[in-house]
Amino acid sequence: MKKAFLLLFSFVCIAWSPLHGGETVLLNDTFDAEMLSGGDSEDLQVYSLQDLPRSAEWLSSYQDKSTSETAALVFSSVDENRGMTLRFLPDVGTFNVMARFTESSSEPVQLKVGDSLTLSFTLSASNPKSAYRAIAIGLLYSHGAELEAPYYVTQTSAPFSGYLVRTNFGSDDSPFGTVLSRRVSSQNQHSLYHSDTLKEDSFTEGYHTRSLALEDGVPVEGSLTITRIDENTNAIQFLMNGIALSTSESPAEDFVFDSINFGFSPEAADSMTLNHIKVVLTTSDSKPSKQK
């Protein structure tokens, strides 16, 4: 039954692929030196400049506002460490890194029928561990909310909506080691990952599988794609390190997006490094769809 579903799902995705449409690169961040600044080290910076699509302004939502070499979020343009690194520090717990791939929160991308939005990246982990859903990757709509608010440590509301992958770097065989969820906008819950705001009940099969089973320091490619199949249905696909999650949601409510998110818990690894972070909008009419 599951194989039959996956074949049918693949057929639907192919049938709705905008073969004659156009691709718009909204973000293609490879962490060039001229886009980075600050910090106490020549090779580690703590600020990134927004210059879309070449570079995003990456903002961390956690208590530590340090701008020193010991910040939990650092950037490097040096080849062997190139990218954005989220790393464990004793005084910093779980935190988020977020960026907009639109010029402002007032210009989000709205998917029309046949459109797809894809977030792709490379990721490596230092000393990866098994830790229940300690990593999050998301395509979200901010609803105009600040990206740098400390969503874990205050009662700041987190009205983000969209889709999240929660996973871990370990090699356990739990069929729920990697899970796709819909993030429901909430003015009452300050955590981006509060159970009251994460839903899977509207998904079809194929929204959960094993953990990522990463090797220490070995970069792997990953991607999260949202495709609007019809007026009321989204197809969601996550690919990474041999994992292929494919599900759909109907009725779907999330067709508008403007930001991406990477969540990191110190239980997951000593650090994780991201590079080649790219967001591409593929449209059926070759024109970007912007929310008015």
N, C-alpha and C positions, 0 to 999 in steps of 0.2 A: 504493500500500500504506500509506504513511504517513498519507494523508488518511483512508483507511478506518479505520485504527487510532484516529486522533484522534476521528472520529465515534463509533466504538464506545466509546471511553473516556468521551466526554462523555455518552453515553447511560447508561453504567454509573453515573457520578457523579450524574446527575439521578435515576436510579432509586433510588439509595441515599441521597438527600438527606432528612434528617429533617424533612419538611414539616410534621408535626404536633407537632414537638418544641418545645423552648424554648431561648432563647439566654441564656447567662450571661456577662456582661462581667467578665473576670478582671482586666483592666488597661485603662485608658484615660488615658494620660499625655499631658497637653498642657502640662506644665512651668509650672504656676502659681507665682507668686512666693513664696507662703507655704510651698511645699514645697521651696524651695531656700535654701541658706545658704553662708557661708564665702567665702573669696577676698579679693582686694585691690581688687576693682572693684565698684561698685554694680550694674553691669549684667551682670557675669559671676560666677557662683557655681560652687563646686566640689563641693558636697554636695547630694544629693537624699534626701528622706525617703520611706520606704515607708509608704504609707497607701492600701492597695489598696481599690478598683480605681483610685482617683484618681491615685496616684503610686507609682512604684517606686523602690527604692534601687538606683541604678546604680553598679556597681563595675567598676573597670578592672583588668585583669591585665597589668601591665607594671612595669618597675623604678622608674620615676619616681613617687615618692609625694608629690610637691609639692602643697601646698594653696594655692599662690599664683595670681596672675592668669595666670601663664605655664604652668599645668598643661596637659597635652595634651587632657584632657577637661574641658569647661566647659559650663555651663548658662546659659540666658538666658530671661527672661520678657518681654523687650522685643519688641514686635511684629515689627520687621523682622529680628531675629535669633533669634526665639523657637525654643526647642528645645534639643537636646543636640548639641554640636559636638565631633567628633573631629578634631583638627588636627595637622598635621605640625610637629614640633620637631626640631632637629638632633640632640639627645641622646636622643630617644625613637624607637625603631624601631616595628615592627609591634606593635599591641596590640589587646586585646579589651575590649569593654564588655558586661557581663552583668547580668541582673536576674532575680529570681524573680517569677512571676506568681501564686504561691501563698503562703500565710502563712508556710510553713516548708518545709524539704526533706522533712519527714516526712509531708506532705500533698500529694503530686503528683496530677495529674489522670490518670486512666486512661480511655482511649477504649474504649467498648463498641461493638458492631457498630451501624453507622449514625451514630455520633458523628463530628463534625468539630471540629478545632481550627485557628483562623485567626489568624495574626499579620499585621497590616496597619500601614502607616506611610507618611509622606511623607519624601522624601529629596532633598536638593540637594547638589551638589558644587561647590566652588570650584576652578577650573582643572582640570577632569577630564582624565585621561590614560589612554592604553592601557597597562595593566600586567597581566600574566597572572594572573588569579584573585586579585587583590589585595584584594578585598572579600568578606566572608563574612556570611551572614545565616542564623540557625539557630533551630529549635525543638528543645530538648534536654531530657534528663533528667539531673540532676546527680548522682544516686546519693548525695546527701548531701555532695558535695564543696564545698569553699570556692570562691566565685566570684571572689575577688580574688587568688588565687595567681598568681605570675609564670610562667605556663605556657610562655613562650618562653625563659626565661633560667635556669631551674633544672631539676633532675630531678624536680620535683613531678609526681606522676602526674595524669593528666587522664581520669578515668573516665566522662566524659560520653558519652551515646549519644543518637541521634535523627537529625534530617535537617538538612543544610546546603546552602545555595546559595552557590557560589563564582563570582564574576563580576568584571568590570572596567567602568569607566566609559567606556572608549574606543569607537571606531567601527569596529574591525577586523571583517572578515567571517568570522573563524574559526568553524566550526560548534561549536567547543568553548570559545567565549568565556564562556559561562554554563553551569554544570554543576550538577545536583542530585547529592548524595552522601548515603549513609548513614554516620553516624559511629558506629564500633564502639567500645564501652567498652574502655579499655586501662589497665592499671596500669603499663605499661612505657614508654609514650611520653608525654613531657611537653608536646608541641605538640598543640594542638587540631586542627591540620590536617596532621599527619604522614600520609604516603601509606599507611603500614601500617594506619591506622585509618579510611581513607575508601574506601568500596566503592560500586561501581555495577553489579557483575556480576549482582545479583538484580533489577535494574530491567528493565521492558519498554522499548520505544522511547519517544522523547520526553523524555529526561532531559538533553539538551544542545542548545544553540543559540548564536547570535551574542552579541556583547557588548551592553551597555546603550545605548551611544551617547547619553550625557547631554549636555545643553547647559549651559554655564557658568552656575551660580546659579539654574537653573530647577527648582523643586520638581516631583517626580513621585511618583505613588502606587505602592505595591508591596504585594504580599501573598504569604504562604506558607501553604498549607492542607494539613493532613493529615486524611484521611477513612478511617476503618476500614470497609472494604466488607464483609468477613466475618471469621470467626475468624482467618484466616491472611493476610489481604490488606489492604494500605494503598494508597490513592490519594494521590499527592503532586502539588500544583499550585503553580506560581510564576508570578505575573503582574507585569509592570513595564515601562513605556515601550514598549509594543508587543510585548513578549516574552510568550509563553504556553507554558510548559513543563507538560506533563501526562504523568505516568507512573504506574506501579503497581509494587508489590513483593509477591511471594509466593514462598516463605513470608516473611512479615514478622515481625520480633521486637520492634519498638518501638511500644508502645501506651501508654506512660507518659511524661509530660512535666511539667516544673515551671519551666523557665527559657528565656530567649531570649538570643541572642548577636548582636552586631555586631562583625565584625573589620575592622580598618583598617590598610592599609599606606601609608606615606608615598609610595610609588610611584604610588598611585592618584589622588591629588589633593592640593591644599594643605590642604583640609579637607572634611569632609562633615557636614551638619546633618540631624538626624532630629527629627520632630515627629509628633504624633497617633499615638503608638505604642499599638496596641490589640491585645489578645488576647481572642478570643471563643470560648467553647465552645458548640457547638450539639449538643444531645442529642435522641435519639429519644424519650426518656421524660420530657423537660422537667426532669430533675433532674441537677445536676452529678455527674460520676462521680469519686469520690475513691479513691485507692489506700489500702487499709487496711494 
